[in-house]
Amino acid sequence: MISLNDDQLRAFAEHGYVVVGNVIPRDLLSPARQYIDGLIERDPPPSERRGFHFYWRDALVPPDPLLSLVTQSPVWDIAEALVKPLRLAVPQQAQVSLNIPPWPHRPGGPHLDGLTPPEPSGRPSTFTMLAGILLTDQQSSDMGNLWVWPGSHEVIAAHLRRHGPDALLEMAHPTLALGEPEQIVGAAGDLLLAHYLLGHNMGGNLSKSVRRVVYFRLHSQGHASRWRQCVQEALLEFAPVRAAVERGP
């Protein structure tokens, strides 16, 4: 069983994300890759497309090969270990994210998910954390890696404490001083868990391979009823993370 140690929990608190290596077994990676091959064959990106191309899959139910990446692997226990005693709701949607080379792109800044557009009620589509499962190697920079702004979850939460949670609706592309970005590196089968408020964006792809990642937006049960508190207190839903910080190094 893969578990997160205190150093990883404290890293999540400080940086807003953690990458866990070698989480997805081969017998789950292969069906997911074949499924995505089928998506691309049936609905290929335009021939001139470079950079990002997405496929959204809704109403996921077992034994969907994308959903199995989360529910039939250690991903579920690792993600719930960040929020226990809260429980996570099984996701019903997956985003297949391609990054097609060559794409010499460098993001000008981060974005936050779920704000353009918000939900029909007007509520921003916040969630607890983003789970990204790497299906291709991204073990150096500029291979279509996700860019993240470490610590931005706390900067944004502080801003929302000052201006109120509804100010989040104006922050699809935060312009706060967020420091320098980093590129997420990892191998196929690795897992990224990122706080909802972590600023992020897609970077360029100078490799020879199409980068593939599957993203799931994970909600703790009851999240929608407490989203206003969550976006002002970044670690509200992450009791084990708070405990690791309190224990210290």
N, C-alpha and C positions, 0 to 999 in steps of 0.2 A: 504493500500500500504506500502510495506517495503522500507525504504530509509536508506541510509548511513549517519551517522552524521559526524561532523568534526573529532571527536576522531577516528572513524573508517578510515576515509580518511587519517589522519595523521599516523595511524598505518600501513596502506598500504604503505605509503611513506617510513616509517622507516624500516619496517620488510619485505616488499615485498609481503605481503599476508594479507587477511582478511577472517575470517570465520563468516558467517551469519547464525544464527540459524533458524530452522523451516521454511524453504523457500518453500519446495515442498509439495503441498497438497496430502493427501492420495489417492485421485482419480487419480493422476498421478503416484504416487509411485507404486501402485498395478499393473497397466498394464506393467510398465517397469520391475518389478520383474518377472512377468509371462513371458514376452518376453525373459528375460535372462534365466529363467528356461528352456525355449524351446531351446535356444542355447546350454545349457549344456546337455540337453537330446539328441539332435541331434549330437553333437560333443563333447563328454565328455573329460575332461582332462585325461591323462594317469593315471592309478590307483596308480602309485607310485609317482605322482607329488605332491610336497610340495612347498609352496611359490607361486610365481607369475604365472598367466596364463591369457592370454589376448584374447579377441575377438575384431576384428576391423570390424566396419560396415560402409560401404561407400555408397555414393549416397543417402543420407537420404532425404526423402521428406515427407511432412505431409500426413497422420496423424501418422507417425512412433512414437511408444511409447517412444523411446529414445530421439528423437528430441523434442518431446512434453515436456520433462523435462525442456528444455531451453526456447522454444518459447511460451509455454502455461502456464508458471508459472511466478512468479516475478523475476526469474533469469535474464531474458533479460533486464528488466528495471534497476535492480541493477547493472549489468555489464556495461550497457551503461552509467549509472550515473558516472562511473569512467572515461569515456573518452569523454563525450559530450563537445563541439558540434560535435565531430566525431561520426560516426555511425558504428555499428558492422555488418559484413557480416554474414548471417545465415550459421552456420556450416553445412557441408555435410558429416562429418565423426564423429563417436563416438568410443571411446575405452572403452570396458567393461573390468575392471581390477579386477581379483579375487586374493585373497591371501589365500592359502590353508594351514591350520594347520595340524600338528605342524611344525613350521618353526622357529627354534631358530637363526634367522639371525640378524646381526647388520651391517648396511651398513658402508663400510670403507670411504665413501665420497659421494659427490653429483654427479649428472649428469645434463646436459642440453638437451632438446629435439631438434629433427630436424637436427642433425648434422651427424648422421651415418645411412644411407647416406644422403648427401645434395640433393637438387633438381637436376634434369637432367641438368639444366643450370649451376650448380655449386654453386648457391646461397644457403646459409643455410636456412632451412625451419623455419625461425623465425615466431613468431606470437605475438599478443599483450598480451594476458593473457590466463592462463589455468583455466578452470572452472571444478571443481570436485564436483559431487553430490553424497553424501553418501547415499547408499541404505541399509546399516547395521550400527548398533551402534558401535562406536569406542570411548567410553567415558572414557577409561583409556589407559595407554601405552601398547605396545606390543600386540595389537589386529589386527596386519596387517596395522597399521597406516602408512600414508605417513610421511616421515621425511623431514624437510625443514631446510635450513641454513639461519636464519633471517639476513636480510641486505646484503645478498650475491649479490643481483641484483645491488646494488650500487658499491660494490667492483669490480664486473666483468665489469661494465660499465666504471669505472675508468681505469681498465687495458686496455680496448679496446680504450679508448681515447689516451693512451700512445702508444699502439702498432698498432692501426688501426683496423677497423671493420672486416677485413678479418681474423684477428687472432682468431675470434670466431670459425672458422672451426677446430681449434686445441684444443677446450675447451669442447669437449663432456663430459670429466670428469675433471672438474677444479681442479687444485692442488694449488690454491692460499690459503692464510690464511683466512679462512672464519668464524672462531669462532665455537661455539658449536651448534649442531643441536637441533631442537625441534620436537616432534611428534604432528601431527595434531590430535586433539580429537574433537569428535562431535557425534551427534545422526543422525539416519536415517532421511533424509529430509533436512539436513544442507548443506550449500553451501560453498565451498572453491573457492576463486578467488586469483590467484597467478600470479605475474609478470613473463613474459617469462624468464627473466634472473635469477630468483630465483633458486638456486641450490636445488635439491630435490632427493629423492630416496625412495625405498620401504623398510620398516622395517619388522622385524619378526612378526610372529603370534603365540602367545602362548595360545590363547583362544581356545574354542571348536567350533568356528563358522568360516565359510568361509567369509572373508571380501569381500564386493562388493562395488565398486565405478564406476561411469561412468564419463569419462573425455571428455571434448570438448576443442579443441584448437581454441580460438576466435581471429579473425583478425579484426582490424579496417579497414574500407574501405580505400584502397590506401596504406595499410601498406607495401606491397612489394616494392613500389617505394621509401620508406623512411627508409627501414630497417637499412641502415648504420647509419643514424642519431639516430634511436631508440636505437640501442645497445650501443651507446656512451653517450646518454642522457636518463637515465632510465625513467624519467617521461615525456618525450616529448609528448607522446600520452595521458597523464593523466592530462588535464588542471584542472579539479575540485580538484584533489589531490594537485597539485601545489598551487592552491588558498587556500586550507585549511591550508597548511603549512605556507603560507605567513600570514594568519590571526592569526596564533599562538594559543596556548591553552587559 
